[in-house]
Amino acid sequence: MSYQFITSAKLPTRHGEFDIHIFENDEGQEHVMLTVGLSVVDQTTGTMTAPSSDDTLPQEPIPLVRIHSECLTGDAFSSLKCDCGPQLNTAMQAIQEAGCGAILYLRQEGRGIGLTNKIRAYALQDQGHDTLDANLMLGLPADARIYDMCGPMLAHIGVDAVRLITNNPNKVAYLTEHGIDVVERVPMLVGVNDMNAEYLATKRDRMGHLFDKNINLNTDASLDTDLNTAIHLNK
């Protein structure tokens, strides 16, 4: 499947101003990239739109990048069943503070199973099943997400090396296999509460997410989700 750039504009947010870029695949599905401090590659000439002619300027920093799959319930409705909303907001703030980075916002709701099936899985979780088993009970994969749109999106801004904000080794592996140098994996654990501690434990224990084993996900040890304290970035 191929992806093409459609349009871009400025996007002021409570975290600061981003450039917002829209991409579309062959099926008309739209994906979004938010950037700070990054130029766009001219697809005709292969050069950056704002190249520097001064060789004495310091080399641009490796951008801080977050691959974030759409989560309507978490991102828009502030659901406490997951950590998606806090992850998105924390990543936006961290990238603004870094001054150079991107969020690849991929339109694949519910780990790729869609909104309706996600809510069906929620209903099974309400009955006591964990997030992985709920998907399997519906005859769906545990994780149906794909990342093939990430390469064209990063190529659009001339990025071939990233500091990747993720706990998911699959994202690191995909970028590495497709020629993107992940120079650093930046862990992030935010939004822990008594409604999603088991969900996070399932991601760690059954889906291979790289949470520090010393972090206690019990509800009586919930973490502060304040944007200034919840993400541990190497600066």
PyMOL commands that set and color helices and strands:
alter all, ss='L'
color gray80, all
select helices_A, chain A and resi 72-76+84-98+109-112+115-126+131-137+150-156+169-177+197-206+219-221
alter helices_A, ss='H'
color red, helices_A
select strands_A, chain A and resi 3-13+16-25+30-36+64-69+101-106+161-165+181-186
alter strands_A, ss='S'
color yellow, strands_A
deselect
rebuild
show_as cartoon
